[in-house]
Amino acid sequence: MGTAPTGVKIERIGIENPEGKQVIIGQGNFSIFTCDDLFMTLLTTVPGIKCAVAMNEAVPKLTRVTGNEERLKQLAGANCLRIAASHTFFILLENAFPINVLPALKAHPAVATIFVASANELEVIVAETELGRAVIGVVDGTAATRLETSAEKQERRALCAQLGYTLD
């Protein structure tokens, strides 16, 4: 019999996103293929998109990076490596929003889950055991403190209408 596990370490990883780009963090499988294939999925979903995809591979314990903008590639790779959980992917978008690409990403056969899609300040909560690291969840922005007012609801609905989304 093996030795009993010694416990779980929980860590908070702040995401570096100085330009406020759209970030998507998820988990997939078959990393050697998925990093490049997610990049191709993004390119074919939104014409003119600038993006980078980084993905952590369990074996040989490295972060794979691809993209069409060097600064996005560097930032995606650095953030993904700091998370360091196997099969986690980190996407940065420019000239597109998550709503434009999420359906295609969710339909990809190698994508297991999407943790977050946001331009807010983000923190990834990671658990570490003797085996490795896992993303537990993502803190997306600040905590809500009150219910919206009627005026704020009208402002929200007006903005949605401007963007082409209407309820009435």
Number of C-alpha atoms within 10 A of each C-alpha: 3 4 5 6 9 8 9 12 11 15 16 15 16 16 19 15 18 8 7 14 19 19 24 22 23 21 21 20 20 12 23 15 11 22 28 18 16 24 21 14 14 25 17 13 17 14 10 12 17 18 26 29 31 33 33 29 21 18 10 7 11 13 25 21 24 23 25 14 15 13 12 24 20 16 22 30 25 18 20 24 20 15 26 24 23 24 27 29 34 26 31 29 24 16 12 19 19 18 10 12 18 16 11 14 22 14 10 15 10 18 19 16 13 16 18 18 20 18 19 16 16 20 18 21 17 20 18 17 13 10 7 11 21 19 23 13 16 18 17 16 12 9 7 7 6 6 8 11 9 9 9 11 12 12 12 13 16 14 13 13 13 10 9 8 11 11 6 5
